[in-house]
């Protein structure tokens, strides 16, 4: 059985898919419900196990019965926004697997993980790799990837959040590889990988900075990047991160064939989306119920969060049997609930408030009440509603929460 640690990340999901496609028994291991949701439709949820890689006892229990291990806990392999792990987390997983008699032990990492890298993801990768390479008697195999096609496209060519891409440094030489194809080759080659060796992997072609810039949409037009801000996704480190196809063939017994064009074409076909709780294909105007202007009771709302709050409250009006069209939310007399601290949510802050008035098309007062909310940071789940006399969350709101969020809310 193949055990995939970090199965909720980009490389982890690709490995699980490749194992399922090859008919290989696979055990995905994730940290929490948020990561497990990433495997919906990929594998039977009953096969997923949970373990925090920084807790050896939990790791050992999750590994029991495994025959081979691939750790995809490297920050860049896991994907942008990966959680922070201690420098020894990946080593803990490999040591526990070795103690259980599991082998081979493969750790996915990246080229460009330098001690002096200006990018924190790469510095974290360097420290994680170093403690593994220095471990005595551990039969590890490090698979070091030039870069992944999707991280190059997302950060430098066509950011999915609609922000301006990071510049492509003059020193760039990259050999991007498709995660899915890499996972397929790794699953096929797993039992033949040498131990205590660092193998280098790249894609079918090395790209220079000039060639990559030629792939950018003409003029980087405002139609493609409608917001004057840098993408929130990370940039690749500068310099030569290339890996020759011949090197990859030696490392994996075959050379990847999926070109960068496939990832770029897919990115250009998708509409850019905005980060945060409101995901849209284009900038949305304020919600129709939003009268505009500052909200003294809720001063730290970014545009996405503000629209989400208005939309959720108007939806809740329907549950109260009140009109939901042609109405506006009057915040002029609203005030924060005394002693209630706002929560940091999706680029803004939000806390409970009182004195919110709902007005009809003619300005007449239809309803007055307080704003209440439930924020689950682990599941990135926000619910907003009008306060009820009993102080409880409306049943309809509760039923929308997934089981993990409900379980934590009950606590």
Steps between C-alpha positions, in 0.01 A plus 500: 500500500628845403468761775482863384569756772373846416231354275291817520760706312550533126764228465329281757173502306685425177672201664173364634339532155796328335492214750127447454539507120780241522298271726741553792360488852546847643453657842472880493599670826387855571509724801139615529159523335603795284768293330272196478248701296764538229471124441125502433442304182861379493482212747247344736493719810510186716857439384624835628687510831584797717833581664695811591852450359646671805358242742698174477237283673229605254736449206593146607136401537407639158789318331419155641470243223662712230760359258636816331494870586502824304509820703366806317533734798746737333341850494520543123386143429207552732402820320468872566364574846633175646492488877820563692676189627805473716832423335492140627139413407590313180786323676257385769283337234793325330646377830166359612461324164851352522429376854187327367701322230356706217707558188574670270483838676465783248493869586386741228685832499605771254798658328568849631468410868801700615600626843534851355189497281295821521183291500387361836347187343838404360683571824255273679555234233876525546481447875263205462721333236817557702386316814397203283833485316689517829298222665720199578394160374174619343444353148348814349463600135457869417324585174592859421277664236602799286155656539141406424316625194206627703711703745683666209173581324320611816781722626657639183277454194126489580419540872164343585412780743517763224795685652805619308753221453841502661775608261713235333863569599762521224685214670205261477555159345217263589401146407137484616343156545135404522409371849269230370758361259771509766271312740430233239870447429582493871236238578632282216865540603462502877651161581810563283610833649846500662535586870698788653503673163362834385335459161431799275187523287386753240259526211545434130651843426711771662362852463702822516367830632460637146300196388275515807428870455389426144221285648344791686175637352581795270560811705366340818175677421265630774234264366707213628624665820215731599631580851809709554661271754759227507376141514486349848665183372872448553780552251764250401856573617727673247782322324558179308266230633513288186544123481605332177256244353787247501536546876129440552519186285776363722309590817159364403567268207298722266472863397183703554320601182217732612598849379465828690252608232238263645504672840506846342214423262290373789579815700410735217169320445395550860365833617710666769354467850535727797639357823299486817148397588341642186639332188401672178587497132534880496494788750155521654333831581379555857204287604165663408414525872823690576436877520874569467721710720689395813342277762600630842398176673709291262790717381734219390303337218673451166283501188458122483409464866265797493308359206485157666351653817231689312408199286478270803281743697261551210472122462422477872220753457321239290523254790332765719216534248602849385556636147845442348477723192501877485620527860809670644699448818534819703816488711486862618388410855678163518763450770729215602383271778679621816788274600483290180829505312497486117650195330759518222327349197610481135692826486263694727354489848146433615322495834141494627303826484169647620259757361498396135188626321342352189319759287255447217500660153349820639733518798246358742631296792424131446714339769767575759738250648854397571762327290631166624767280345688173525853477357687171479857584397597136453223438250500858366125500565318827578129526581316828563141549614266732691492443875216277621321549833647178641852589387533181295626450148209448258442134421534564126844654554608213724398238246724660236815446706705194417540234767848607607389861556193381692716278719730788592206736553342259749812520712 
